[in-house]
Amino acid sequence: MKKLLSAAQIREADQYTIHNEPITSLELMERASLAFISEFEERVSTESLITVVCGTGNNGGDGLAIARLLKSKNYSVKVILVKVSSELSDDCLANLKQFGSDVNEVKPSEFVLPNSDVVVDALFGSGLNRPILGDLERVVSTINNAESKTFSVDVPSGLFSDEVNLTGAIVQADFTITFQRPKLSFFIPESGSFVGEWKAVNIGLDEDFIEAQNGSYFLLDHSIRKALPPRVKFQHKGHFGRVQVFAGSYGKMGAAFLCSIAVMKSGAGLLTAHVPKCGVQVLQTSLPEAMVSVDSEERLISEGSLQKDIDVVCFGPGVGVDQKTVQAFRQLLEAGVSGLVVDADGLNILSEHSELLDLLPEFTVLTPHVGEFHRLFGKCSDGLERIKVAQSVAKKKKLVVILKGAHSAVVVPSGEVYFNNTGNPGMATAGSGDVLAGIVTGLMAQGLDSEQAACLGVFLHGLAGDLARKNVGEVSLMASDLLHFLPKAISNA
C-alpha cells in the first residue's frame, strides 16, 4: 500500500530528494518529463500534431521540457507559453532557454489554440491554491472545447490536489500523467471526473521520506495480497472458517446466490445460507456446496438464529425491510455475533432503525453505496465530505466502512482511508455489491481481520472486474462474470 501525499508534502519530498540524493531541481524536472514521455509515447503516435500549453511556473517548466523531448523523438510540436505571470520560475526559464526561440508567448487574452490532435496541459500544477478566473478561464475553456485529446501534466490545470473546489475553470483531461503519487482529489467523484484516466509515474522521489510522512490516505496495491493466508497440507475445511449468510426474499434470491457463491469462491470452508422457504430449491440446485437453513416464512426472513460455531455472518443481500426481517436482524445482533458484514437491505434496515447501530459488534463491516451512506449518516455535499463523515463514524463506533464507488474507499477505526484503483465502469451493474459482500465475508472466515478483509476484498473484486472486462467488455459485464473471474484474480493478485 502506498501513502498519498498532500501538495505541501509533495513539495517537501521534492526538496528532500534534491538535497539528499543529491540532484538539482532542474535535473529532477528532466527526470519527471522523461517519465511523462515514456507513458505518452505508448498512447500517442508520432504522426499526431501536438500543442503544449505552458504556464510560467514549474508545471510550465515541465511542459517545456516535455515539448523539447517530444521534438527529439520526431513529434510535431507547437509550444504556447501563456504569460500567467510576468516572471517565470527559475526552472521554467531554464527550460525555455533550452527549448530555443520557437515558442509562442501570449497573454491569456490573446490565447488561440492551433489545430491539434493532442493538447498537453502544463498551465498549473499540484501547488495551485486559487481558482482559475478572468482571462485564464477563456484559456481553459478553449482547451476544453477543442476536439483534441488532452493530456495533463501531474494534475489538470485548475484542479486542487487536496480538496474539492470546483470554483473557476478546470481543464477536462482525457488522460493525466501524475508524478510519484496520485492526488487525493483524483479519488473523489466531483473532482476526479476532471482527471480522465490517470497513471502515476515514478520520478525517483525518496520513498523512505514519503512513507515517513503523516497522513491518513493510502492507495491499495498488489502488496495487500500478502494478507491472504497460504494453504497448508493437512488443513481441512474447518480451518477456513464457518460462514452464515442471511440473504434473499421472494423475487430477490439472485442476491443470495451471488453473495453465497462469492463466499465459497473467496475461500471459506463451510457455508450455511439462511433463506426463506421460497429460496431453498434455488440455493440447493445452484450451489450444492452450501448448506441451507430454512426460515419458517415462505417469502422473507423472520428468524435470526445463529448456527453453532459460526465465525462470520453476512446479513442483508436481498432480504427486504419487512418488520419481521427487522426483528430477525435485531435477534441476530442481540445473540452476540462476532464477525459481521452488513450489506444492501441490512444497511437500509439500519438507516430506518438507527438504534440497531449501537448493537453492531466492533469492527463490523458496512458496505454502503452513496445512497445507502446518505440514508445512514446524512446527506453530504460531496465525496470528500462523505469520506470525512465515514472517518468520524468509523472512529466513534469502531466500524469498517466500505464506501463503494469508482474508487471504493475502505475507512477503518483508526481514521485511515484506503482507496482502491482496480475495477471499471462495467461493474456498475446489479449484483456487483452482493458479490463484494460475499468476498469480504469469505476472507474474514479465513482469519483476516475485518480491515484486511475489506481492503483485500475490494481489490480482488475490482481485479475480477478488470479481468472480466477483457473478456466480455464493459457494456455486457454482469455480476456473475465477477464470480467467474474471481479465482483468477485471487491467483494473480
C-alpha positions as CSV (number, residue, x, y, z in Angstrom):
1,M,0.0,0.0,0.0
2,K,1.2,3.4,-0.9
3,K,0.8,6.6,1.1
4,L,-0.9,9.6,-0.6
5,L,0.6,13.0,0.0
6,S,-0.7,16.5,0.2
7,A,0.6,19.2,-2.2
8,A,2.7,20.5,0.6
9,Q,4.2,17.1,1.4
10,I,4.9,16.6,-2.3
11,R,6.9,19.8,-2.3
12,E,8.8,18.6,0.8
13,A,9.5,15.3,-0.9
14,D,10.9,17.2,-3.9
15,Q,13.2,19.2,-1.7
16,Y,14.3,16.3,0.4
17,T,15.2,14.3,-2.7
18,I,17.0,17.3,-4.2
19,H,19.1,17.8,-1.1
20,N,19.8,14.2,-0.2
21,E,20.2,12.3,-3.5
22,P,21.6,14.9,-4.4
23,I,20.1,16.2,-7.6
24,T,19.3,19.6,-8.9
25,S,15.7,20.8,-9.2
26,L,16.3,21.1,-13.0
27,E,17.5,17.5,-13.2
28,L,14.5,16.3,-11.2
29,M,12.3,18.2,-13.6
30,E,14.0,16.5,-16.5
31,R,13.5,13.1,-14.8
32,A,9.8,13.8,-14.4
33,S,9.5,14.9,-18.0
34,L,11.2,11.7,-19.2
35,A,8.8,9.7,-17.1
36,F,5.8,11.6,-18.7
37,I,7.2,11.0,-22.2
38,S,7.5,7.2,-21.5
39,E,3.8,7.0,-20.8
40,F,2.8,9.5,-23.5
41,E,4.6,7.6,-26.3
42,E,2.6,4.4,-25.5
43,R,-0.6,6.3,-26.2
44,V,0.1,8.9,-28.9
45,S,1.7,8.2,-32.3
46,T,4.4,10.4,-33.8
47,E,2.0,11.3,-36.6
48,S,-0.1,13.3,-34.2
49,L,0.0,17.1,-34.1
50,I,0.9,18.2,-30.5
51,T,0.4,21.5,-28.8
52,V,1.9,22.0,-25.4
53,V,0.3,24.8,-23.4
54,C,2.6,26.0,-20.6
55,G,2.3,28.4,-17.7
56,T,5.1,30.3,-16.1
57,G,5.6,28.2,-13.0
58,N,7.3,24.8,-12.6
59,N,4.4,23.0,-14.3
60,G,5.1,25.1,-17.3
61,G,8.8,24.2,-17.0
62,D,7.7,20.5,-17.1
63,G,5.7,21.3,-20.2
64,L,8.7,23.0,-22.0
65,A,10.9,20.0,-21.1
66,I,8.3,17.6,-22.4
67,A,7.9,19.6,-25.6
68,R,11.7,19.5,-26.2
69,L,11.8,15.8,-25.6
70,L,8.9,15.2,-27.9
71,K,10.6,17.1,-30.7
72,S,13.7,15.0,-30.2
73,K,11.5,11.9,-30.8
74,N,10.2,13.4,-34.1
75,Y,6.8,14.5,-32.9
76,S,5.3,17.6,-34.5
77,V,5.2,20.1,-31.6
78,K,4.0,23.6,-31.1
79,V,4.5,25.4,-27.8
80,I,2.4,28.2,-26.3
81,L,3.7,29.9,-23.2
82,V,0.7,31.7,-21.6
83,K,2.1,34.7,-19.6
84,V,0.3,33.9,-16.4
85,S,2.9,36.0,-14.6
86,S,5.5,38.5,-15.8
87,E,8.1,36.4,-14.0
88,L,9.0,32.8,-14.8
89,S,10.2,30.3,-12.2
90,D,13.9,29.6,-12.4
91,D,13.4,26.1,-13.8
92,C,10.7,27.2,-16.2
93,L,13.1,29.9,-17.5
94,A,15.9,27.4,-17.8
95,N,13.8,25.1,-19.9
96,L,12.6,28.0,-22.1
97,K,16.2,28.8,-22.9
98,Q,16.9,25.1,-23.7
99,F,13.9,24.9,-26.0
100,G,15.0,27.9,-28.0
101,S,13.2,30.6,-29.8
102,D,10.3,28.7,-31.3
103,V,7.8,29.4,-28.5
104,N,4.7,31.4,-28.9
105,E,4.5,33.7,-25.8
106,V,1.0,35.2,-25.4
107,K,-1.1,37.0,-22.8
108,P,-4.1,35.0,-21.6
109,S,-6.5,37.3,-23.5
110,E,-4.6,36.5,-26.8
111,F,-4.6,32.8,-26.5
112,V,-5.6,30.8,-29.6
113,L,-5.2,27.1,-29.8
114,P,-3.9,25.9,-33.2
115,N,-5.3,22.8,-34.9
116,S,-4.0,19.8,-32.8
117,D,-4.6,16.2,-32.3
118,V,-3.3,16.3,-28.7
119,V,-3.0,19.2,-26.2
120,V,-0.6,18.8,-23.4
121,D,-1.9,20.9,-20.5
122,A,1.0,22.3,-18.4
123,L,-0.6,25.5,-17.2
124,F,-0.7,24.9,-13.5
125,G,0.4,22.1,-11.3
126,S,-0.4,20.5,-7.9
127,G,0.5,23.5,-5.9
128,L,-2.4,25.6,-7.2
129,N,-4.4,27.1,-4.3
130,R,-6.7,29.6,-6.0
131,P,-9.3,29.2,-8.7
132,I,-8.6,30.0,-12.4
133,L,-10.6,33.1,-13.1
134,G,-10.7,36.0,-15.6
135,D,-8.9,35.8,-18.9
136,L,-7.3,32.4,-17.9
137,E,-10.8,31.0,-17.8
138,R,-11.0,31.5,-21.5
139,V,-7.7,29.7,-22.0
140,V,-9.1,26.6,-20.2
141,S,-12.4,26.9,-22.0
142,T,-10.6,26.9,-25.3
143,I,-8.7,23.8,-24.4
144,N,-11.9,22.1,-23.2
145,N,-13.9,23.0,-26.3
146,A,-11.3,21.7,-28.7
147,E,-11.7,18.4,-30.4
148,S,-8.2,17.4,-29.4
149,K,-7.3,14.8,-26.8
150,T,-6.0,16.5,-23.6
151,F,-3.1,15.1,-21.6
152,S,-2.5,16.9,-18.3
153,V,0.9,17.1,-16.6
154,D,0.6,16.0,-13.0
155,V,-2.9,17.4,-12.5
156,P,-5.5,19.0,-14.7
157,S,-4.9,22.8,-14.5
158,G,-7.4,24.4,-12.1
159,L,-7.9,21.2,-10.0
160,F,-6.9,21.4,-6.4
161,S,-4.9,18.4,-5.1
162,D,-6.3,18.1,-1.6
163,E,-9.8,19.4,-1.6
164,V,-13.0,19.7,-3.7
165,N,-13.1,23.2,-5.0
166,L,-14.8,23.5,-8.4
167,T,-14.9,27.3,-8.5
168,G,-13.4,28.7,-11.6
169,A,-12.2,26.9,-14.7
170,I,-10.7,23.4,-14.7
171,V,-9.2,21.5,-17.6
172,Q,-11.2,18.4,-18.5
173,A,-8.4,15.9,-19.2
174,D,-8.7,12.7,-21.2
175,F,-5.6,11.4,-19.5
176,T,-3.5,12.6,-16.6
177,I,0.1,11.5,-16.0
178,T,0.8,12.3,-12.4
179,F,4.2,12.3,-10.6
180,Q,5.1,9.7,-8.0
181,R,1.6,9.5,-6.3
182,P,-1.9,10.3,-7.4
183,K,-3.6,13.2,-5.6
184,L,-6.4,12.8,-3.1
185,S,-8.8,14.8,-5.4
186,F,-8.4,12.0,-8.1
187,F,-10.5,9.7,-5.9
188,I,-13.4,12.0,-5.2
189,P,-16.2,11.8,-7.8
190,E,-16.8,15.5,-8.2
191,S,-13.1,16.4,-8.7
192,G,-11.9,13.1,-10.1
193,S,-14.2,13.5,-13.1
194,F,-11.8,16.1,-14.5
195,V,-8.8,13.7,-14.4
196,G,-9.9,11.2,-17.0
197,E,-7.8,8.1,-17.0
198,W,-4.6,8.5,-14.9
199,K,-1.3,6.9,-14.4
200,A,1.2,7.7,-11.6
201,V,4.8,7.6,-12.8
202,N,7.9,7.1,-10.6
203,I,10.2,10.2,-10.8
204,G,12.6,8.9,-8.1
205,L,11.4,10.8,-5.1
206,D,12.7,9.4,-1.8
207,E,10.3,6.6,-0.8
208,D,11.5,6.3,2.8
209,F,10.8,10.0,3.2
210,I,7.3,9.7,1.7
211,E,6.3,6.7,3.9
212,A,7.5,8.6,7.0
213,Q,5.1,11.4,6.4
214,N,2.0,11.8,8.5
215,G,-1.2,11.0,6.6
216,S,-4.4,9.1,6.7
217,Y,-4.9,8.3,3.0
218,F,-3.4,5.3,1.2
219,L,-3.7,3.6,-2.2
220,L,-4.2,-0.2,-2.3
221,D,-1.8,-2.2,-4.5
222,H,-0.8,-5.8,-5.0
223,S,1.0,-5.9,-1.7
224,I,-2.4,-6.4,0.0
225,R,-2.3,-9.9,-1.5
226,K,0.0,-10.9,1.4
227,A,-2.9,-10.7,3.8
228,L,-4.4,-13.9,2.3
229,P,-3.1,-16.9,4.4
230,P,-1.4,-19.7,2.5
231,R,-3.0,-23.1,2.2
232,V,-1.0,-25.8,4.0
233,K,-1.1,-29.6,3.6
234,F,-3.3,-31.4,6.1
235,Q,-5.6,-28.4,6.7
236,H,-9.3,-29.2,6.3
237,K,-12.4,-27.2,5.7
238,G,-12.8,-26.2,9.3
239,H,-9.5,-24.3,9.1
240,F,-11.0,-21.9,6.6
241,G,-14.0,-20.7,8.6
242,R,-17.7,-21.2,9.0
243,V,-20.0,-18.6,7.5
244,Q,-23.7,-18.0,7.8
245,V,-25.4,-15.8,5.2
246,F,-28.8,-14.3,5.8
247,A,-30.0,-13.4,2.3
248,G,-32.8,-13.4,-0.1
249,S,-36.6,-12.9,-0.2
250,Y,-39.3,-13.6,-2.8
251,G,-38.0,-12.2,-6.1
252,K,-34.5,-11.5,-4.8
253,M,-33.0,-14.9,-4.5
254,G,-30.4,-13.9,-7.0
255,A,-28.7,-11.7,-4.4
256,A,-28.5,-14.7,-2.0
257,F,-26.9,-16.8,-4.8
258,L,-24.4,-14.2,-5.8
259,C,-23.3,-13.5,-2.2
260,S,-23.2,-17.1,-1.2
261,I,-21.1,-18.3,-4.2
262,A,-18.7,-15.4,-3.6
263,V,-18.2,-16.6,0.0
264,M,-17.2,-20.0,-1.3
265,K,-15.1,-18.8,-4.2
266,S,-13.1,-16.5,-2.0
267,G,-12.0,-19.5,0.1
268,A,-14.4,-20.0,3.1
269,G,-14.5,-23.6,4.3
270,L,-18.2,-24.0,5.2
271,L,-21.3,-22.0,4.4
272,T,-24.8,-22.1,5.7
273,A,-27.2,-19.9,3.8
274,H,-30.4,-18.9,5.8
275,V,-33.2,-18.2,3.3
276,P,-37.0,-18.1,3.2
277,K,-38.8,-21.3,2.1
278,C,-39.1,-20.0,-1.5
279,G,-35.3,-19.9,-1.8
280,V,-34.4,-23.4,-0.7
281,Q,-34.6,-25.1,-4.2
282,V,-32.8,-22.1,-5.7
283,L,-29.8,-22.5,-3.4
284,Q,-29.7,-26.3,-3.2
285,T,-29.8,-26.5,-7.0
286,S,-27.5,-23.6,-8.0
287,L,-25.0,-24.0,-5.1
288,P,-24.8,-27.6,-3.9
289,E,-21.7,-26.8,-1.9
290,A,-23.7,-24.7,0.6
291,M,-25.8,-26.0,3.4
292,V,-29.2,-24.3,3.7
293,S,-31.2,-23.4,6.8
294,V,-34.9,-22.7,6.1
295,D,-36.8,-19.9,7.6
296,S,-40.4,-20.5,8.8
297,E,-41.6,-17.8,6.4
298,E,-42.3,-18.6,2.8
299,R,-41.3,-15.2,1.2
300,L,-38.9,-13.5,3.7
301,I,-36.5,-14.0,6.6
302,S,-38.1,-13.7,10.0
303,E,-35.5,-15.6,12.1
304,G,-32.1,-14.5,13.2
305,S,-30.8,-17.7,14.9
306,L,-27.1,-18.4,14.8
307,Q,-25.8,-21.8,13.8
308,K,-23.2,-23.4,16.1
309,D,-19.5,-22.3,15.8
310,I,-20.1,-19.6,13.1
311,D,-17.1,-17.4,12.6
312,V,-18.6,-14.7,10.3
313,V,-22.1,-13.6,9.4
314,C,-23.2,-11.7,6.4
315,F,-26.7,-10.1,6.7
316,G,-28.6,-8.2,4.1
317,P,-28.4,-9.1,0.4
318,G,-31.9,-9.2,-1.0
319,V,-33.7,-9.6,2.4
320,G,-36.0,-6.6,2.1
321,V,-37.1,-4.4,5.0
322,D,-40.2,-6.1,6.3
323,Q,-40.7,-5.7,10.1
324,K,-40.3,-9.5,10.6
325,T,-36.9,-9.2,8.9
326,V,-36.0,-6.2,11.1
327,Q,-36.8,-8.3,14.2
328,A,-34.6,-11.2,12.8
329,F,-31.7,-8.7,12.4
330,R,-32.2,-7.5,16.0
331,Q,-32.3,-11.1,17.2
332,L,-29.1,-11.8,15.4
333,L,-27.3,-8.8,16.9
334,E,-28.6,-9.5,20.4
335,A,-27.3,-13.1,20.1
336,G,-23.7,-11.6,20.2
337,V,-22.5,-12.3,16.7
338,S,-18.7,-11.6,16.4
339,G,-17.6,-11.1,12.8
340,L,-20.3,-9.3,10.8
341,V,-20.7,-7.9,7.3
342,V,-23.9,-5.8,6.7
343,D,-24.9,-5.1,3.1
344,A,-27.8,-3.9,1.0
345,D,-31.1,-4.2,2.8
346,G,-29.2,-4.7,6.0
347,L,-28.0,-1.2,5.6
348,N,-31.5,0.0,4.8
349,I,-32.8,-1.5,8.0
350,L,-30.0,0.2,9.9
351,S,-31.0,3.6,8.4
352,E,-34.6,3.1,9.4
353,H,-33.8,1.7,12.8
354,S,-30.7,3.7,13.9
355,E,-30.9,2.2,17.4
356,L,-29.5,-1.0,15.9
357,L,-26.3,0.7,15.1
358,D,-25.4,0.6,18.8
359,L,-25.8,-3.2,18.7
360,L,-23.3,-3.8,16.0
361,P,-20.2,-5.6,17.3
362,E,-16.9,-3.7,17.0
363,F,-15.2,-4.0,13.6
364,T,-18.4,-4.8,11.8
365,V,-18.0,-4.1,8.0
366,L,-20.6,-1.9,6.4
367,T,-20.7,-1.8,2.6
368,P,-22.8,1.3,1.5
369,H,-23.0,2.8,-1.9
370,V,-23.6,6.6,-1.9
371,G,-27.4,6.5,-1.5
372,E,-27.2,4.0,1.3
373,F,-24.5,6.0,3.1
374,H,-26.6,9.2,2.9
375,R,-29.6,7.3,4.3
376,L,-27.4,6.0,7.2
377,F,-25.4,9.1,8.1
378,G,-27.0,12.1,6.4
379,K,-26.6,13.9,3.1
380,C,-23.1,15.0,2.2
381,S,-22.2,17.8,-0.2
382,D,-19.5,15.9,-2.0
383,G,-17.4,12.8,-1.9
384,L,-14.7,14.3,0.3
385,E,-17.2,15.3,3.0
386,R,-18.5,11.7,2.7
387,I,-15.0,10.4,3.5
388,K,-14.7,12.7,6.5
389,V,-18.1,11.6,7.9
390,A,-17.1,8.0,7.4
391,Q,-13.9,8.6,9.2
392,S,-15.8,10.1,12.1
393,V,-18.3,7.2,12.2
394,A,-15.6,4.6,11.9
395,K,-13.6,6.1,14.8
396,K,-16.6,6.7,17.1
397,K,-18.3,3.3,16.6
398,K,-15.2,1.2,15.7
399,L,-16.6,0.1,12.4
400,V,-15.1,-0.6,9.0
401,V,-16.9,1.2,6.2
402,I,-16.5,0.4,2.6
403,L,-17.7,3.4,0.6
404,K,-18.5,1.8,-2.8
405,G,-17.8,3.7,-6.0
406,A,-15.4,4.1,-8.9
407,H,-12.6,4.2,-6.3
408,S,-14.1,2.3,-3.4
409,A,-12.7,3.6,-0.1
410,V,-12.1,1.4,3.0
411,V,-12.4,3.6,6.1
412,V,-11.1,1.9,9.3
413,P,-11.5,2.7,13.0
414,S,-8.1,4.5,13.2
415,G,-9.4,7.0,10.6
416,E,-7.2,5.8,7.9
417,V,-8.7,5.5,4.4
418,Y,-7.6,3.0,1.7
419,F,-8.6,3.9,-1.9
420,N,-8.9,1.1,-4.5
421,N,-7.8,1.5,-8.1
422,T,-8.9,-1.8,-9.6
423,G,-12.3,-2.0,-11.3
424,N,-14.1,-0.3,-14.1
425,P,-17.4,1.2,-15.1
426,G,-18.8,-2.1,-16.3
427,M,-19.1,-3.2,-12.7
428,A,-21.9,-0.6,-12.1
429,T,-24.4,-3.4,-12.5
430,A,-27.0,-5.2,-10.4
431,G,-25.5,-7.8,-8.1
432,S,-22.0,-6.4,-8.0
433,G,-22.3,-5.3,-4.4
434,D,-23.7,-8.8,-3.4
435,V,-20.5,-10.3,-4.8
436,L,-18.3,-7.9,-2.8
437,A,-20.1,-8.6,0.4
438,G,-19.6,-12.3,-0.1
439,I,-15.9,-11.9,-0.9
440,V,-15.2,-9.8,2.2
441,T,-17.2,-12.3,4.3
442,G,-15.3,-15.3,2.9
443,L,-11.9,-13.6,3.6
444,M,-12.9,-12.9,7.2
445,A,-13.8,-16.5,7.6
446,Q,-10.2,-17.5,6.8
447,G,-8.9,-15.4,9.7
448,L,-8.3,-12.0,8.1
449,D,-9.4,-9.2,10.4
450,S,-12.2,-7.0,9.0
451,E,-9.8,-4.2,7.9
452,Q,-7.6,-6.6,5.9
453,A,-10.6,-8.4,4.5
454,A,-12.3,-5.2,3.4
455,C,-9.1,-3.9,1.7
456,L,-8.3,-7.2,0.0
457,G,-11.9,-7.8,-0.8
458,V,-12.4,-4.5,-2.8
459,F,-9.0,-5.0,-4.5
460,L,-9.9,-8.6,-5.7
461,H,-13.5,-7.6,-6.6
462,G,-12.1,-4.8,-8.8
463,L,-9.4,-7.0,-10.3
464,A,-12.0,-9.7,-11.1
465,G,-14.0,-6.9,-12.9
466,D,-10.9,-5.9,-14.9
467,L,-10.3,-9.5,-16.0
468,A,-14.0,-9.8,-16.9
469,R,-13.9,-6.6,-19.0
470,K,-11.1,-8.0,-21.1
471,N,-13.3,-11.0,-22.0
472,V,-16.8,-9.6,-22.2
473,G,-16.4,-5.8,-22.4
474,E,-17.8,-3.1,-20.1
475,V,-21.3,-3.0,-21.6
476,S,-22.0,-6.7,-21.2
477,L,-20.3,-7.3,-17.9
478,M,-22.6,-8.9,-15.3
479,A,-22.1,-9.7,-11.6
480,S,-21.9,-13.4,-12.4
481,D,-18.9,-12.6,-14.6
482,L,-17.1,-11.4,-11.5
483,L,-17.7,-14.8,-9.9
484,H,-16.2,-16.5,-13.0
485,F,-13.0,-14.4,-12.9
486,L,-12.6,-14.2,-9.1
487,P,-10.4,-17.3,-8.9
488,K,-8.0,-15.8,-11.5
489,A,-8.0,-12.5,-9.6
490,I,-7.0,-14.3,-6.4
491,S,-4.2,-16.3,-8.1
492,N,-2.9,-13.2,-10.0
493,A,-3.3,-10.6,-7.3
